[in-house]
Amino acid sequence: MKKISITSQLILLSLSVVLLVSTIFTAVCLSGIIRFAEEEVYSRLNSYASIIKTNPNNNYPGQENMDTEFYIVENNEKYQSFNIFEMIDEDKLLSTIEDIKTKTIPNRGGIVYRSTLKKDGDTYYYVFMSNNEFDNYIFVITNSNYVSYVVKNVSLQVITIFLFVIMLTVFLVFVWSNRFVSRLKNIQSHIVNLPKSKYEKVYEDNSGDEIGELAKSIELMRIDIKENEKTKQEMLQNISHDFKTPIAVIKTYAEAELDGVISNEEAYKNIIEQAEILKKKVNRLLQYNSLEYLTKDKEFEHIDIKSLVLEVVSIYKYQTNIKFDLDLDDEVYFDGYKENLFTVISNIIDNGIRYAKTTIKIVLRKDRLRIYNDGEPIDSLFLNSMFKPYEKGSKGQFGLGMSIVKKTLDFFGLNLIVKNEEFGGVSFIITKD
């Protein structure tokens, strides 16, 4: 199927609308013009009838322009114009008058009746004026030439105006659509070339219309992609460095063991320790990457947070000398996926173990979970940026753990607050909206 340009579509649409409106307006307008012309004919016939009645043997103003004929009966005297029976034969005229007598009701000012009649497909307009006794009356008739003349001239003017409107509409739509399409093409070109410019090129469109709003959205997208690309590069560099250290240590101990520099037991112990560190880093990376594919294609589970906290603590309490102080209410539930919330709590506790001096305190209340460690406070400059992957703080690097925590809680619609306590230590507080 052949593609039609936006300009052509807009012109066709505009033409269709204008033609439809023109057709409807012309039909309504012509109907009104015909009624106006007919009223004008009847008005003139009334005037002519009054003039002819007083002076039937003379011509009267405008008679020659309207081809008007008359038939008068007054005091048993008949007067008629020369050509009246060319418009209507006498029998038809008299039968029409008799028919009018049966239709009209006498009134104080006499009788005035107006109507049309057909002859050989042509329309004729007439006015009948009489006294109540019908012994004095006048019948004035004319053809439809005047009505046709008015309709033809006015219609010609209306058609001329509409042709002008159509041409003006096409021109304006063409100019506007070209500008519209040009702006869209500029945006398209900008988007296509963004990767080549490494997302550095700024696109500006300060107009207040929808395309201007689209341009602003694209600019926000560019900034976001640029930041993501920067974060991605930093992550790759940091991951490479993060993985490089344990791999180098494993290699060093393996070579030392081969060279007999250290005992097998010491080498194996250190290799296993570094492999465990590397395994944990790989797991964190897989967890972070899996969040990109986390979807709401299944309903959130109603998770018992007390049971989940106890499950996580049972894993860590034998791996550290840090004391766990638990104050957990029953029947506190968060909606989400158990596996992911397990990872969240595990990462916060793991982070707490790294920095705590003696104690990790966990308090669970309705709609609120607080995990506190008595370690050094976090530099206020890094309280918000600590969720960025591998963000470096004043006391080391945060790695991926906090990024996983924040991203997961955002997905489940839960809030995370990190707070330096006045009495010392740091609290990680998870709350419902």
C-alpha positions in Angstrom: 0.0 0.0 0.0 1.4 3.4 -1.0 2.2 5.7 1.8 0.5 9.1 1.9 2.5 12.0 3.4 1.1 13.9 6.4 0.8 17.0 4.2 -1.3 15.1 1.7 -3.4 13.6 4.4 -4.0 17.0 6.0 -4.9 18.6 2.7 -7.3 15.8 1.8 -8.9 16.0 5.3 -9.2 19.8 5.1 -10.7 19.6 1.6 -13.2 16.9 2.7 -14.3 19.0 5.7 -14.5 22.2 3.6 -16.4 20.5 0.8 -18.8 18.8 3.3 -19.4 22.1 5.1 -19.7 24.0 1.8 -22.3 21.5 0.5 -24.4 21.7 3.6 -24.1 25.4 3.9 -24.9 25.9 0.2 -28.0 23.7 0.5 -29.2 25.6 3.5 -28.2 28.9 2.0 -30.0 28.2 -1.3 -33.1 27.1 0.5 -33.0 30.4 2.4 -32.3 32.4 -0.8 -35.3 30.7 -2.6 -37.6 31.6 0.3 -36.2 35.1 0.3 -36.7 35.5 -3.4 -40.2 34.1 -3.2 -41.2 36.5 -0.4 -39.7 39.3 -2.5 -41.9 38.2 -5.5 -45.0 38.1 -3.3 -44.2 41.5 -1.8 -43.9 43.0 -5.3 -47.0 41.3 -6.5 -48.9 42.8 -3.6 -47.5 46.2 -4.4 -48.3 45.9 -8.1 -51.8 44.6 -7.3 -52.5 47.7 -5.3 -51.2 50.0 -8.0 -53.0 48.1 -10.9 -56.3 48.1 -8.9 -56.3 51.9 -8.9 -55.2 52.3 -12.5 -55.6 49.0 -14.5 -55.2 50.6 -17.9 -51.7 51.9 -17.3 -48.3 50.2 -16.9 -46.8 50.3 -13.4 -43.2 50.4 -12.1 -41.3 47.2 -12.4 -44.0 45.4 -14.4 -41.7 45.0 -17.4 -38.9 43.5 -15.2 -41.0 40.8 -13.7 -43.2 39.8 -16.6 -46.3 40.4 -14.5 -49.8 39.9 -15.8 -53.1 40.7 -14.2 -56.8 40.0 -14.3 -59.3 42.3 -12.5 -63.0 42.1 -11.9 -64.5 45.4 -10.5 -68.1 46.4 -10.5 -68.8 43.7 -13.1 -66.1 45.1 -15.3 -63.2 42.9 -16.4 -59.7 44.2 -17.0 -56.8 42.1 -18.0 -53.3 42.4 -19.3 -52.6 41.5 -22.9 -50.4 38.4 -22.2 -52.0 36.9 -19.1 -53.5 33.9 -21.0 -50.0 33.0 -22.2 -49.1 32.4 -18.6 -52.4 30.8 -17.5 -55.4 30.0 -19.7 -58.7 31.5 -18.7 -60.4 28.2 -17.6 -57.4 27.5 -15.3 -57.5 31.0 -14.0 -61.2 30.9 -13.2 -61.0 27.4 -11.6 -58.0 28.6 -9.5 -60.1 31.6 -8.3 -63.0 29.3 -7.5 -60.7 27.0 -5.6 -59.3 30.0 -3.6 -62.9 31.0 -2.6 -63.4 27.6 -1.0 -60.1 27.7 0.9 -60.2 31.2 2.3 -62.1 32.6 5.3 -63.5 36.2 5.0 -62.0 38.7 7.4 -62.2 42.3 8.3 -59.7 43.6 5.8 -60.8 41.5 2.9 -59.0 38.4 1.4 -55.4 38.1 0.4 -54.2 34.7 -0.9 -50.9 33.8 -2.5 -49.6 30.6 -3.9 -48.0 28.9 -6.9 -49.1 26.9 -9.8 -47.4 24.7 -12.4 -47.7 24.8 -16.2 -45.6 22.7 -18.5 -43.0 22.1 -15.7 -42.6 25.9 -15.0 -43.6 27.5 -11.7 -45.7 30.6 -11.6 -46.4 32.8 -8.5 -49.7 34.6 -8.0 -51.5 36.9 -5.5 -55.2 37.1 -5.2 -56.8 40.1 -3.5 -60.6 40.4 -3.0 -63.3 41.8 -0.8 -65.3 39.3 1.3 -68.1 39.1 -1.3 -65.7 38.1 -4.1 -67.4 40.5 -6.5 -64.4 42.8 -6.7 -61.0 41.1 -7.0 -57.6 41.2 -8.7 -55.4 38.2 -9.7 -51.7 39.1 -10.4 -49.4 36.4 -11.7 -45.7 36.3 -12.7 -43.2 33.6 -13.8 -40.2 32.4 -11.9 -37.6 34.4 -13.8 -37.0 36.7 -10.9 -36.5 33.9 -8.4 -34.2 32.1 -10.9 -32.2 35.3 -11.4 -31.7 35.9 -7.7 -30.8 32.3 -7.0 -28.4 32.1 -9.9 -26.6 35.3 -9.0 -26.4 34.6 -5.3 -25.4 31.0 -5.9 -22.6 32.2 -8.2 -21.4 34.5 -5.5 -21.6 31.8 -2.8 -19.7 29.3 -5.1 -17.0 32.0 -5.8 -16.6 32.6 -2.1 -16.3 28.9 -1.3 -13.8 28.4 -4.1 -11.7 31.1 -2.7 -12.1 29.6 0.8 -11.0 26.2 -0.5 -7.9 27.6 -2.2 -7.0 29.6 0.8 -7.6 26.6 3.1 -5.4 24.4 0.8 -2.6 27.0 0.8 -2.7 27.5 4.6 -2.8 23.8 5.3 0.1 23.2 2.9 2.2 25.9 4.5 1.3 24.8 8.0 1.7 21.1 7.3 5.1 21.7 5.7 6.3 23.5 8.8 4.7 20.8 11.0 6.4 18.0 9.0 9.7 19.9 8.9 9.7 20.0 12.7 8.9 16.3 12.9 11.7 15.5 10.5 14.1 17.6 12.5 13.2 15.6 15.6 13.5 12.4 13.7 17.0 13.4 12.4 18.0 14.4 16.0 16.9 11.1 17.4 18.7 9.1 14.7 21.9 11.0 15.2 21.8 11.0 19.0 24.0 7.8 19.3 26.6 9.3 16.9 26.8 12.4 19.1 27.1 10.2 22.2 23.9 11.9 23.4 25.6 15.2 23.7 23.7 17.2 21.1 20.9 19.3 22.6 17.6 19.8 20.7 15.6 22.9 21.4 12.0 23.7 20.5 10.5 26.3 22.7 7.0 26.4 21.1 4.2 25.6 23.5 2.4 23.1 21.2 2.4 19.3 21.3 5.5 19.1 19.2 7.3 21.5 21.6 6.2 19.2 24.4 7.5 16.2 22.4 10.8 17.9 21.9 11.1 18.6 25.7 10.3 14.9 26.4 13.0 13.8 23.9 15.5 16.2 25.6 14.6 14.7 29.0 15.0 11.2 27.4 18.4 12.3 26.0 19.6 13.5 29.4 18.4 10.3 31.0 20.0 8.1 28.4 23.2 10.1 28.7 23.2 9.5 32.5 22.4 5.9 32.0 25.2 5.5 29.5 27.6 7.2 31.9 26.4 5.0 34.8 26.7 1.9 32.5 30.3 2.8 31.7 31.1 3.5 35.3 29.5 0.2 36.3 31.5 -1.8 33.7 34.7 -0.2 34.9 33.8 -0.8 38.6 32.7 -4.4 38.0 35.9 -5.1 36.1 37.9 -3.6 39.0 35.7 -5.4 41.6 36.1 -8.8 39.9 39.8 -8.2 39.1 40.9 -8.1 42.8 39.6 -11.5 44.0 40.7 -13.1 40.7 44.2 -11.7 41.1 44.3 -12.9 44.7 43.2 -16.4 43.7 45.8 -16.5 40.9 48.5 -15.3 43.3 47.8 -17.9 46.0 47.6 -20.6 43.3 51.0 -19.7 41.9 52.5 -19.4 45.4 51.2 -22.9 46.2 52.7 -24.3 43.0 56.0 -22.6 43.8 55.9 -24.0 47.3 56.0 -20.5 48.9 53.0 -21.2 51.1 51.3 -24.4 52.4 48.5 -26.1 50.5 46.1 -25.5 53.4 46.8 -21.8 53.6 46.5 -21.5 49.8 43.3 -23.5 49.6 41.8 -21.5 52.5 42.5 -18.2 50.8 41.4 -19.3 47.4 38.1 -20.6 48.8 37.6 -17.3 50.7 38.2 -15.2 47.6 36.0 -17.5 45.5 33.3 -16.9 48.0 33.7 -13.2 47.7 33.7 -13.5 43.9 30.6 -15.6 44.1 28.8 -13.0 46.2 29.7 -10.3 43.7 28.5 -12.4 40.8 25.2 -13.1 42.6 24.7 -9.4 43.3 25.3 -8.6 39.6 22.8 -11.2 38.6 20.3 -9.9 41.1 20.7 -6.3 39.8 20.4 -7.5 36.2 17.3 -9.6 37.0 15.5 -6.4 38.1 15.5 -5.2 34.5 13.2 -8.2 33.7 11.0 -7.9 36.8 7.4 -7.6 35.7 4.0 -7.5 37.3 2.7 -10.4 35.2 1.6 -12.2 38.4 -0.1 -10.9 41.5 2.0 -9.7 44.4 2.2 -12.1 47.4 1.1 -11.2 50.9 4.4 -11.7 52.7 4.8 -12.2 56.5 7.7 -9.8 57.2 8.4 -11.2 60.7 9.0 -14.7 59.3 11.1 -13.2 56.5 13.3 -11.2 58.8 13.9 -14.2 61.1 14.8 -16.3 58.1 17.4 -13.8 56.9 18.8 -13.3 60.5 19.2 -17.0 61.0 21.6 -17.1 58.0 23.8 -14.2 59.2 23.9 -14.5 63.0 26.4 -17.4 62.9 28.6 -15.6 60.3 29.4 -12.6 62.5 30.1 -11.4 66.0 27.6 -8.6 65.6 24.6 -8.8 68.0 21.1 -8.9 66.6 18.4 -7.2 68.7 15.0 -8.1 67.4 11.7 -6.3 68.3 9.1 -7.8 65.8 5.4 -7.4 65.8 3.2 -10.3 64.5 1.0 -10.1 61.4 2.8 -7.4 59.5 2.6 -8.0 55.8 4.1 -6.3 52.7 2.9 -7.0 49.2 5.6 -8.2 46.7 7.6 -11.3 45.7 9.2 -13.2 48.6 12.5 -13.9 46.8 13.0 -10.2 46.0 12.1 -8.9 49.5 14.4 -11.6 51.0 17.2 -10.1 48.9 16.3 -6.5 50.1 16.4 -7.4 53.8 19.5 -9.5 53.2 21.4 -6.7 51.5 20.5 -4.2 54.2 21.7 -6.5 56.9 24.8 -7.4 55.0 25.6 -3.7 54.6 24.9 -3.2 58.3 27.3 -6.0 59.3 30.1 -4.3 57.3 29.7 -1.0 59.2 28.2 -1.9 62.6 30.4 -1.8 65.7 28.5 -4.2 68.0 24.7 -4.2 67.2 22.1 -4.5 64.5 18.6 -3.7 65.8 15.6 -4.6 63.8 12.2 -3.2 64.7 9.0 -4.3 62.9 5.7 -2.4 63.4 2.6 -2.0 61.3 3.6 -0.8 57.8 7.1 -0.1 58.9 10.4 -2.0 59.1 13.5 -0.4 60.6 17.0 -1.9 60.4 19.5 0.0 62.5 23.3 -0.5 62.8 25.5 1.4 65.3 28.2 2.1 62.8 29.6 5.5 61.7 27.0 7.9 60.1 26.9 8.2 56.3 28.2 11.4 54.9 25.2 13.6 54.2 26.4 14.2 50.7 26.0 10.5 49.9 22.7 9.8 51.6 20.8 10.0 48.3 23.5 9.0 45.9 24.3 5.8 47.8 21.7 4.0 45.7 23.7 4.6 42.5 25.6 1.4 41.5 29.2 1.5 42.8 28.8 5.0 44.2 31.9 5.9 46.2 31.3 7.4 49.6 33.7 9.0 52.1 34.2 5.6 53.7 34.4 3.3 50.7 32.2 2.1 47.9 28.5 1.1 48.2 28.6 -1.5 45.4 25.4 -3.0 44.0 23.6 -3.9 47.2 21.9 -0.6 47.9 21.0 -0.2 44.2 19.2 -3.5 44.3 17.4 -2.5 47.5 16.1 0.8 46.1 15.2 -0.5 42.7 13.3 -3.5 44.2 11.4 -1.4 46.7 10.4 1.1 44.1 9.0 -1.7 42.0 6.8 -3.0 44.8 5.7 0.6 45.7 7.5 0.7 49.0 9.5 3.6 50.4 13.1 3.5 51.7 14.5 6.1 54.0 18.1 6.2 55.1 18.7 8.2 58.2 21.7 9.2 60.4 20.4 8.9 63.9 21.2 11.8 66.4 22.4 9.3 69.0 24.7 7.7 66.4 24.3 4.9 63.9 22.3 4.6 60.7 18.7 3.4 60.2 17.2 1.9 57.0 13.5 2.3 57.2 11.1 0.6 54.8 7.5 1.9 54.8 4.3 1.4 52.7 2.9 4.4 50.7 
